[in-house]
């Protein structure tokens, strides 16, 4: 289906045409008409399928159809903007990405958007808000700070969007979300979007929404179709050596590598630099300025390898990224889908490599269970695992994995919540 046939406002049709959009993706075809008609929507689709456009474009359409000036200049009261649309995102990176899309898609209109997130100057964000805004993209913590300081007015909110709704629940945002909901009008349009959906999200939709339209493109929790998934069984001590070898021997110029911990990301990046590769790390302990600089260097090609925690699993959009490597599998199996979804975007092919030691076999089983498929393990020539060492280690770790898995996930979720 073409974008022209969706009935978007003519200014938006010109914008998407200039951006080279011709055919709508399946999630866009299903979501855009429903949102334009004011329906509550719960939409799940694979990463890289255009979910952001699926809710931003129809939201802009609705704003442009209103009689009130969508720039926000007529709805300000003593410098405090009355927000018409609130988009909540779990991480700063995702908030930035959604904000950039809002700006891009509204470039031919008077609709103004502002982004607000922790780790950056609240004064700068407040000054932007004072200029007027119809759309606010925010992380929950910073939004509450703005609201408690009476720097925004949410009484006229018409549309609420949860982007990556499952992640927000997993990161322990529900207490903050409930506080936010108390500030909002009960009569509103609510949209939930994500690449992975679980029963908790569907339960949330029933409590927040009125007769929502459910849209699920592809099987639930399915990885991007054009991403080739490869799993190498390897000893933990040789993982870094293999990564550096693959990057050098295959002449890969842009590789995103995921670790579970911030210290692990820093250590791996330093070791890769010693191997002669341009590498940097990014995680929640980095300042926003440092994170922005590293991402800019990586996107521009000045960095060959970016080592990241799951702070980059969502919100990082590099259409040309061809390789993603899991140095360690995540404790939360759903994060695997989002990690490998950083490649194979916008219809491009991608390669996702996971390095799995014997101690991580239970994490691989979690991933396979969530995805509903078996990922066949193989050996990389010259980096075969030591089977004798594996047998000894396997006996030590055969029992107690379930309790360990629950404890590790709880710790990880707690850390995410503190670093929102």
C-alpha positions in Angstrom: 0.0 0.0 0.0 1.3 3.4 -0.9 1.6 6.3 1.6 -0.7 8.3 -0.7 -3.5 5.9 -0.2 -3.4 6.3 3.6 -5.0 9.7 3.5 -2.3 11.6 5.4 -2.3 15.4 5.4 -0.9 16.8 2.2 2.1 18.3 4.0 3.0 15.0 5.5 2.6 13.3 2.1 5.1 15.8 0.6 7.5 15.1 3.5 7.5 11.3 3.2 7.9 11.6 -0.6 11.0 13.8 0.0 12.3 11.2 2.4 11.9 8.6 -0.3 9.0 6.7 1.4 6.7 5.2 -1.2 5.2 1.9 0.2 4.1 1.7 3.8 5.3 -1.2 5.9 2.8 -3.7 7.3 2.7 -2.1 10.7 2.3 1.3 9.1 -0.5 0.1 6.9 -2.4 -1.2 9.9 -1.6 1.4 12.6 -1.8 4.7 10.7 -5.5 4.5 9.7 -6.6 3.4 13.2 -4.6 6.2 14.9 -5.9 8.8 12.5 -9.4 7.7 13.5 -8.6 8.3 17.1 -8.5 4.6 18.1 -6.3 3.2 21.0 -3.7 0.9 19.5 -1.4 -1.8 20.7 1.2 -2.6 18.0 4.0 -5.1 18.0 6.4 -5.5 15.1 10.0 -6.5 14.5 12.7 -3.9 14.8 13.5 -1.8 11.7 9.9 -2.1 10.3 9.0 1.6 10.7 7.2 1.6 14.0 8.2 5.2 14.9 6.7 6.5 11.6 3.6 4.3 12.3 2.6 6.5 15.3 4.4 9.8 14.6 2.8 10.4 11.1 -0.8 9.9 12.2 -0.3 11.9 15.3 1.0 14.8 13.2 -2.0 14.3 10.9 -4.4 14.7 13.9 -2.6 17.8 15.1 -2.8 19.4 11.7 -6.5 18.7 11.5 -7.1 20.7 14.7 -8.3 24.3 14.6 -5.9 25.4 17.3 -2.4 26.3 16.2 -0.3 23.1 16.6 2.9 25.1 17.2 1.7 25.6 20.8 1.9 29.4 20.6 -1.8 29.7 21.5 -1.8 27.1 24.3 0.9 28.5 26.5 0.1 30.1 29.9 2.8 32.3 31.3 5.5 30.3 29.6 4.3 26.9 30.7 3.4 24.9 27.6 0.3 22.8 27.4 1.5 19.5 25.9 -0.9 17.9 23.4 1.1 14.7 22.8 3.3 12.9 25.2 5.7 10.1 24.0 7.3 8.1 26.8 10.5 6.2 26.1 12.6 4.1 28.5 16.1 5.4 27.5 17.7 8.6 26.5 18.9 7.2 23.2 15.5 6.1 22.2 14.0 9.4 23.3 16.5 11.2 21.1 15.8 9.0 18.1 12.0 9.4 18.4 12.4 13.2 18.8 14.5 13.4 15.6 11.8 11.5 13.8 9.2 13.9 15.0 11.3 16.9 13.8 12.0 15.2 10.5 8.3 14.3 9.8 7.0 17.7 10.8 9.6 19.7 8.9 7.0 21.2 6.5 4.5 22.1 9.3 4.4 24.4 12.3 4.3 21.5 14.8 7.0 21.8 17.4 8.5 19.0 19.4 10.8 19.0 22.4 12.8 16.1 24.0 13.5 15.8 27.7 15.6 13.1 29.5 17.9 12.8 32.5 21.6 13.2 32.4 21.3 16.5 30.6 20.7 20.1 31.6 17.0 20.6 32.7 17.5 24.3 32.1 18.2 23.8 28.4 15.2 21.6 28.1 13.0 24.1 30.0 14.1 26.9 27.7 13.1 24.8 24.7 9.7 24.1 26.3 9.1 27.8 26.9 9.3 28.4 23.2 6.1 26.2 22.8 5.6 22.6 22.1 2.8 20.3 21.0 4.8 17.1 21.3 7.0 16.2 24.2 9.2 13.1 24.0 10.5 12.2 27.5 11.9 9.5 29.8 9.6 9.0 32.8 12.0 10.4 35.5 12.7 13.7 33.7 9.0 14.1 32.9 8.0 13.8 36.5 10.7 16.3 37.4 9.3 18.8 34.9 5.8 18.2 36.1 6.6 18.5 39.8 8.4 21.8 39.2 5.3 23.0 37.2 7.3 23.5 34.1 4.8 21.7 31.9 1.0 21.5 31.8 -0.4 18.0 31.0 -4.1 18.9 31.5 -4.8 19.3 27.8 -3.0 16.1 26.7 -4.8 14.3 23.9 -2.5 11.5 23.0 -0.2 9.3 25.1 2.4 7.0 23.5 4.4 4.3 25.2 7.4 3.4 23.0 9.0 0.1 23.8 6.3 -0.5 26.3 7.6 -3.9 27.4 11.0 -2.5 28.2 9.5 0.2 30.4 7.8 -2.5 32.4 10.9 -4.6 32.6 13.0 -1.6 33.8 10.7 -1.1 36.7 9.0 2.2 35.5 5.5 1.2 36.6 5.5 3.3 39.8 6.6 6.3 37.8 4.1 5.5 35.0 1.3 5.4 37.5 2.3 8.8 38.9 2.3 10.2 35.4 -1.1 8.7 34.6 -2.7 10.5 37.6 -1.7 13.8 36.0 -3.3 13.1 32.6 -6.9 13.5 31.4 -8.8 10.2 31.5 -10.2 11.0 28.0 -7.3 10.5 25.7 -5.9 8.3 22.9 -3.3 5.8 24.2 -0.8 4.0 22.0 1.5 1.1 23.0 4.3 0.2 20.6 7.2 -2.3 20.9 9.2 -5.0 19.1 8.4 -7.6 21.7 5.2 -8.1 23.7 4.5 -10.2 26.7 1.4 -10.9 28.7 2.2 -8.1 31.1 2.0 -5.6 28.3 -1.4 -6.9 27.1 -2.6 -6.8 30.7 -1.4 -3.1 30.9 -3.3 -2.3 27.7 -6.6 -3.5 29.2 -6.2 -1.2 32.2 -5.1 1.9 30.2 -7.1 1.7 27.0 -10.6 1.7 25.7 -11.4 -1.0 23.1 -7.9 -1.0 21.7 -7.0 -2.2 18.2 -4.4 -5.0 18.5 -1.8 -5.2 15.7 0.9 -7.9 15.6 3.0 -8.1 12.5 4.7 -11.5 12.3 5.0 -13.9 15.2 5.4 -12.5 18.7 9.0 -11.9 19.8 10.3 -12.8 16.3 13.7 -11.5 15.3 14.1 -9.3 12.2 13.7 -11.6 9.1 16.8 -10.4 7.2 19.1 -10.9 10.1 21.3 -14.0 9.9 21.9 -15.4 13.4 25.1 -17.3 14.1 26.1 -18.8 17.4 29.7 -19.8 18.2 30.5 -22.0 21.1 33.7 -20.6 22.6 35.7 -20.4 25.8 35.1 -17.1 27.7 38.8 -16.3 27.7 39.0 -16.3 23.9 36.0 -14.2 23.1 37.8 -10.9 22.7 40.5 -12.5 20.6 37.9 -13.9 18.2 36.1 -10.6 17.9 39.2 -8.7 17.0 40.3 -11.5 14.6 36.9 -11.4 12.8 36.9 -7.6 12.5 40.4 -7.6 11.1 40.3 -10.6 8.8 36.8 -9.7 7.3 37.6 -6.0 7.2 34.4 -5.0 9.0 34.3 -1.2 9.4 31.3 -0.8 11.7 30.5 -3.3 14.4 28.3 -3.0 17.5 29.2 -5.3 20.4 27.1 -6.0 23.4 28.2 -6.8 26.9 26.1 -7.3 30.1 28.0 -4.9 32.4 29.4 -1.4 32.2 32.8 -2.5 33.5 32.8 -5.3 30.9 32.1 -2.8 28.1 35.0 -0.5 29.3 37.4 -3.4 29.6 36.6 -4.9 26.3 36.9 -1.6 24.5 40.3 -1.0 26.1 41.6 -4.5 25.1 40.3 -4.0 21.5 42.3 -0.7 21.3 45.4 -2.7 22.3 44.6 -5.0 19.3 44.9 -2.0 17.1 41.1 -1.3 16.6 39.4 2.0 17.0 36.9 1.1 19.8 34.9 3.0 22.5 32.3 2.0 25.1 28.9 3.4 25.9 26.7 2.8 28.9 24.6 4.4 31.6 27.5 5.8 33.6 28.8 7.9 30.7 27.7 11.5 30.7 25.2 12.4 28.0 27.8 14.5 26.2 30.2 11.6 26.2 27.5 9.2 24.9 26.5 11.7 22.2 30.2 12.1 21.0 30.8 8.3 20.9 27.6 7.7 19.0 28.4 10.4 16.5 31.9 9.0 15.9 30.4 5.5 15.4 27.7 6.6 13.0 30.2 8.7 11.0 32.6 5.8 10.7 35.4 7.3 12.8 34.9 4.4 15.2 35.2 0.9 14.0 33.7 -0.8 17.0 31.2 0.4 19.6 31.0 -1.7 22.8 27.7 -1.2 24.6 25.5 -2.4 27.4 21.8 -2.7 26.7 21.4 1.1 26.9 22.0 0.9 23.1 19.8 -2.2 22.4 16.9 0.2 21.7 17.0 3.6 20.2 20.2 3.2 18.2 19.2 3.5 14.5 22.1 3.1 12.0 20.6 1.9 8.7 23.9 0.8 7.3 25.0 -1.3 10.3 25.7 -4.8 9.1 27.2 -6.6 12.1 26.1 -7.0 15.7 28.0 -9.2 18.1 26.8 -10.5 21.5 30.0 -10.7 23.5 27.7 -11.9 26.3 24.1 -13.0 26.0 21.7 -10.8 28.0 20.0 -11.8 31.2 16.7 -10.7 29.8 16.0 -12.9 26.8 13.8 -10.3 25.1 16.8 -7.9 25.0 18.5 -10.4 22.5 15.8 -9.5 20.0 16.4 -5.8 20.4 20.1 -6.2 20.3 20.2 -8.0 17.0 17.5 -5.7 15.7 20.2 -2.9 15.5 21.2 -4.5 12.2 19.1 -5.6 9.2 17.1 -2.3 9.4 15.1 -0.7 6.7 15.0 -3.8 4.6 18.8 -4.3 4.6 20.5 -7.6 5.5 22.4 -8.0 8.7 24.5 -10.5 10.6 24.2 -11.1 14.4 26.9 -13.2 16.0 26.6 -14.6 19.6 29.6 -15.9 21.5 28.4 -18.5 24.0 30.5 -20.1 26.7 29.4 -23.2 28.6 28.4 -21.0 31.5 25.9 -19.1 29.3 24.1 -22.1 27.9 21.1 -21.5 30.1 20.9 -17.9 28.7 20.9 -19.3 25.2 18.0 -21.7 26.1 16.1 -18.6 27.4 16.6 -16.9 24.1 15.5 -19.9 22.1 12.4 -20.3 24.3 11.3 -16.7 23.8 11.9 -16.8 20.1 10.4 -20.3 19.6 13.4 -21.6 17.6 16.7 -23.4 18.1 19.9 -21.6 17.4 22.4 -24.2 16.2 25.9 -23.7 17.8 29.0 -24.1 15.7 32.8 -23.7 16.2 34.9 -21.1 14.6 38.1 -22.6 13.1 41.0 -22.0 15.3 38.8 -21.0 18.2 37.3 -24.3 19.2 36.3 -24.6 22.8 38.3 -26.8 25.3 35.9 -29.7 25.7 37.7 -31.0 28.8 37.3 -27.6 30.5 33.7 -27.4 29.5 32.9 -30.8 31.0 34.3 -29.8 34.4 32.6 -26.4 34.3 29.3 -28.0 33.2 29.2 -30.3 36.2 29.7 -27.3 38.5 27.0 -25.2 37.0 24.4 -27.9 36.1 22.3 -27.2 39.2 20.9 -23.9 40.5 20.6 -22.2 37.1 16.9 -21.3 37.6 17.5 -19.4 40.9 20.6 -17.8 39.5 18.7 -16.6 36.4 16.0 -15.1 38.5 18.4 -13.3 40.7 20.5 -11.9 37.8 17.4 -10.6 36.0 16.2 -8.9 39.2 19.5 -7.2 39.7 19.7 -6.1 36.1 16.2 -4.7 36.2 17.0 -2.8 39.4 20.1 -1.3 37.8 18.2 -0.2 34.7 15.5 1.5 36.8 18.2 3.5 38.6 19.8 4.5 35.4 16.8 5.6 33.4 
